[in-house]
Amino acid sequence: MRLLSRAFPVACWLLAVGLGAQEAAVPAGRTVSALDRLRAELRILAREDSWHDPLDEIKLERRMLADSLEKARVYYLAQQTDLGNFVYSQDAFKNEISTEDNQVRQAGALWGLASLNRARPTPVTARAVIRGLQFFIDNSRPLGFGRTGPVYPGEDEIKTGTVALVTLALVELWRGEEAYLTRMGRGLCAAWMNNYLGYLSGMEMDNGSWGRAYWISRNEREPVASPYFDGEALLAYCRAARYGGHDELIPKIEKIAPLLVQKYTVEAWRTNPDSDETKGFFQWGCMAFLEYVEAGWKDADLMGDACLALAWWQIHRRNVEAREANTAYAVEGLVAAYRVAEIRQDKAAMALIRGTVERMLVQQISTQVGGPLEKLNFMLSTRPYRPECVGGIMYAPWIGQIRIDVVQHQVHAMLMALQYFYPTEEQGIQP
């Protein structure tokens, strides 16, 4: 059984529920002394099994994923503001709503909701996606370098990741709702996909990366790469090419992808085997490489190797299972690698990756407020939480912060697990 560094709170939890029985065993009329309490506490702590994580006994099931996704949908819809963006961060136990914001994470949240709507559509969710897209479209304007981009309220820079993620949301809306959109709706969706892809094209650099940001007041592109934004932009290109009808992007993708593989794997690891650059690129790169492999573009085998190499790096070098904050972002990349292994019929890789993902998802689902495993989370089971936070995903098992990007990654990771781990069961089945 796997032992985790967070086992001490588990043992304390066992003490909290077990001491009553110990004290009940004390003869009537006898006062419980400090020594009696110490003896009862250490009697439990001396048992090796009291230090195990009880979540290790829980097996991931399709129903668990479906139930958790529906709770997350409730949270998502409740946190959308009248403007169309989302409450960025709040505490599940204290009436504390953060005044911070982050344009990239807001765009990512919209993409997560659009992905949920495509996979498990409802009219309310579709309207929320359209309202979220309208927020970015309403804040878009022509820029000095001949492109149009979304200017997040109060900010002087447009981050490349923001544009890539809004583009991904448009692609998901197009994939899921094309048959239901009006002619005007289809035209607007296609037009804004073109606009934002044009913006990304204008941010390309000769080394295969994209400029990190565009400064509006200076009319200046920042010619510095971000591993996160490189991965997000590559994924946007791949999905726009595969699902949005933008075949003209394929030659670009075939040129850019090998450059990014080299930059964020072998070159990065020669300098630092624990590279933060690789960590930033990881899940976006893996998902892009899966699209590349499934599409069968030039040098697809190289992209498949890169995807699996990144997965083994995450599992063995970073030891991602032992990390205590939410790691749903890593699950996204690992599930993509699982699918690559499945395409290659590599059953050993499939088994190892799936086992890792299932254990990670169980841990992550246990941090969902009101979720199917909340009784196995110390904080959620021992203190009242705010009803408006139901469905939200806490940042860590004992940190009550709910951030919208954590919810986004968790939702998308669970959608991927449903798609690739339970493909037959998922067809036409709703929770």
Secondary structure, 3 states (H helix, E strand, C coil): CCCCCCHHHHHHHHHHHHHHHHHHCCCCCCCCCHHHHHHHHHHHHCCHHHHCCHHHHCCCCHHHHHHHHHHHHHHHHHCECCCCCECCEEECCCCCECCCCCHHHHHHHHHHHHHHHHHCCCHHHHHHHHHHHHHHHHCEEECCCCCEEECCCCCCEEEHHHHHHHHHHHHHHHHHHCCCCCHHHHHHHHHHHHHHHHHHHHCECCCCCECCEEECCCCEEECCCCHHHHHHHHHHHHHHHHHCCCHHHHHHHHHHHHHHHHHHCHHHHHHCCCCHHHHHHHHHHHHHHHHHHHHCCCCHHHHHHHHHHHHHHHHHHCCHHHCCCCCHHHHHHHHHHHHHHHHCCCHHHHHHHHHHHHHHHHHHHCCECCCCCHHHCHHHHHCCCCHHHCCCEEEECCEEEEEHHHHHHHHHHHHHHHHHHCHHHHCCCCC
